[in-house]
């Protein structure tokens, strides 16, 4: 028998935060890398709605600039930069699917 009291956990859960991602195709294209980067960073930060990934062309490569909310940059960079280096390695591997090289910059606003 169905319970119509509204105790459905899925109905109460807000939709997953979708970070703002600039159009990767205008910069030469790295849509897979940008999507992977956005997914990883939003999974780490406290405020996933504040995550922004901007894509631009830079010296024959695609540059992905990541901006996060206040207080989250340290979390993304990690101790001694290990988290940032790991993110860069995974995103560069994903960029091979886009057949391009990427540079990832973590910027403070």
C-alpha positions as a Markdown table, in Angstrom:
| # | Residue | x | y | z |
|---|---|---|---|---|
| 1 | Unk | 0.0 | 0.0 | 0.0 |
| 2 | Unk | 1.3 | 3.5 | -0.9 |
| 3 | Unk | 2.0 | 6.0 | 1.8 |
| 4 | Unk | 1.1 | 9.6 | 0.7 |
| 5 | Unk | 2.6 | 11.4 | 3.6 |
| 6 | Unk | 5.5 | 12.7 | 1.6 |
| 7 | Unk | 8.3 | 10.7 | 3.3 |
| 8 | Unk | 10.0 | 10.0 | -0.1 |
| 9 | Unk | 13.7 | 10.9 | 0.5 |
| 10 | Unk | 14.2 | 11.6 | -3.2 |
| 11 | Unk | 11.6 | 14.3 | -3.3 |
| 12 | Unk | 13.3 | 16.1 | -0.4 |
| 13 | Unk | 16.8 | 16.0 | -1.9 |
| 14 | Unk | 17.7 | 19.2 | -3.8 |
| 15 | Unk | 18.9 | 18.7 | -7.3 |
| 16 | Unk | 22.6 | 18.2 | -7.8 |
| 17 | Unk | 24.5 | 21.5 | -8.1 |
| 18 | Unk | 25.5 | 22.3 | -11.7 |
| 19 | Unk | 28.6 | 24.4 | -11.9 |
| 20 | Unk | 28.9 | 27.2 | -14.4 |
| 21 | Unk | 31.1 | 25.9 | -17.3 |
| 22 | Unk | 32.1 | 28.3 | -20.1 |
| 23 | Unk | 31.6 | 27.0 | -23.7 |
| 24 | Unk | 34.6 | 24.7 | -24.3 |
| 25 | Unk | 33.9 | 24.5 | -28.1 |
| 26 | Unk | 34.7 | 28.2 | -28.5 |
| 27 | Unk | 38.2 | 27.7 | -27.1 |
| 28 | Unk | 39.2 | 24.8 | -29.4 |
| 29 | Unk | 37.3 | 22.2 | -27.4 |
| 30 | Unk | 37.9 | 20.2 | -24.3 |
| 31 | Unk | 34.3 | 19.4 | -23.2 |
| 32 | Unk | 35.2 | 16.0 | -21.6 |
| 33 | Unk | 38.0 | 17.5 | -19.6 |
| 34 | Unk | 35.9 | 20.5 | -18.5 |
| 35 | Unk | 33.1 | 18.2 | -17.4 |
| 36 | Unk | 35.4 | 15.9 | -15.5 |
| 37 | Unk | 37.0 | 18.9 | -13.8 |
| 38 | Unk | 33.7 | 20.3 | -12.8 |
| 39 | Unk | 32.5 | 17.0 | -11.4 |
| 40 | Unk | 35.6 | 16.5 | -9.3 |
| 41 | Unk | 35.7 | 20.0 | -7.9 |
| 42 | Unk | 32.0 | 20.2 | -7.1 |
| 43 | Unk | 32.4 | 16.9 | -5.2 |
| 44 | Unk | 35.2 | 18.4 | -3.0 |
| 45 | Unk | 33.9 | 21.9 | -2.1 |
| 46 | Unk | 31.4 | 23.0 | 0.5 |
| 47 | Unk | 29.6 | 25.3 | -1.9 |
| 48 | Unk | 29.2 | 23.5 | -5.2 |
| 49 | Unk | 27.0 | 26.3 | -6.6 |
| 50 | Unk | 30.0 | 28.7 | -6.5 |
| 51 | Unk | 32.2 | 26.5 | -8.7 |
| 52 | Unk | 33.0 | 28.1 | -12.1 |
| 53 | Unk | 35.2 | 26.6 | -14.8 |
| 54 | Unk | 36.2 | 29.0 | -17.6 |
| 55 | Unk | 37.7 | 27.7 | -20.8 |
| 56 | Unk | 40.1 | 29.6 | -23.1 |
| 57 | Unk | 42.8 | 29.0 | -25.7 |
| 58 | Unk | 46.4 | 29.6 | -24.5 |
| 59 | Unk | 49.5 | 29.0 | -26.6 |
| 60 | Unk | 48.0 | 26.1 | -28.6 |
| 61 | Unk | 46.5 | 24.5 | -25.5 |
| 62 | Unk | 43.2 | 24.7 | -23.8 |
| 63 | Unk | 43.3 | 26.5 | -20.4 |
| 64 | Unk | 40.8 | 25.6 | -17.8 |
| 65 | Unk | 40.5 | 28.2 | -15.0 |
| 66 | Unk | 38.7 | 27.0 | -11.8 |
| 67 | Unk | 37.1 | 29.4 | -9.4 |
| 68 | Unk | 35.5 | 28.3 | -6.2 |
| 69 | Unk | 33.7 | 30.0 | -3.3 |
| 70 | Unk | 35.4 | 31.6 | -0.4 |
| 71 | Unk | 37.3 | 29.2 | 1.8 |
| 72 | Unk | 37.1 | 26.3 | -0.7 |
| 73 | Unk | 40.4 | 27.0 | -2.6 |
| 74 | Unk | 42.5 | 25.4 | 0.2 |
| 75 | Unk | 40.3 | 22.3 | 0.1 |
| 76 | Unk | 40.7 | 22.0 | -3.7 |
| 77 | Unk | 44.5 | 22.5 | -3.6 |
| 78 | Unk | 45.0 | 20.2 | -0.6 |
| 79 | Unk | 48.0 | 19.7 | 1.6 |
| 80 | Unk | 51.2 | 20.5 | -0.3 |
| 81 | Unk | 49.2 | 20.7 | -3.5 |
| 82 | Unk | 48.6 | 17.0 | -3.7 |
| 83 | Unk | 44.9 | 17.2 | -4.4 |
| 84 | Unk | 45.4 | 19.8 | -7.1 |
| 85 | Unk | 48.1 | 17.6 | -8.7 |
| 86 | Unk | 45.8 | 14.6 | -8.6 |
| 87 | Unk | 43.0 | 16.6 | -10.2 |
| 88 | Unk | 45.3 | 17.8 | -12.9 |
| 89 | Unk | 46.4 | 14.3 | -13.7 |
| 90 | Unk | 42.9 | 13.0 | -14.0 |
| 91 | Unk | 41.7 | 15.9 | -16.1 |
| 92 | Unk | 44.7 | 15.6 | -18.4 |
| 93 | Unk | 43.9 | 12.0 | -18.9 |
| 94 | Unk | 40.3 | 12.9 | -19.7 |
| 95 | Unk | 41.6 | 15.5 | -22.2 |
| 96 | Unk | 43.1 | 12.7 | -24.3 |
| 97 | Unk | 39.5 | 11.8 | -25.2 |
| 98 | Unk | 39.2 | 15.4 | -26.6 |
| 99 | Unk | 42.5 | 14.9 | -28.4 |
| 100 | Unk | 44.0 | 18.1 | -26.8 |
| 101 | Unk | 46.4 | 19.2 | -24.1 |
| 102 | Unk | 45.0 | 21.2 | -21.1 |
| 103 | Unk | 46.4 | 23.4 | -18.4 |
| 104 | Unk | 44.4 | 23.7 | -15.2 |
| 105 | Unk | 44.7 | 26.8 | -13.0 |
| 106 | Unk | 43.1 | 27.1 | -9.6 |
| 107 | Unk | 42.4 | 30.8 | -9.1 |
| 108 | Unk | 41.4 | 32.9 | -6.1 |
| 109 | Unk | 38.8 | 35.6 | -6.7 |
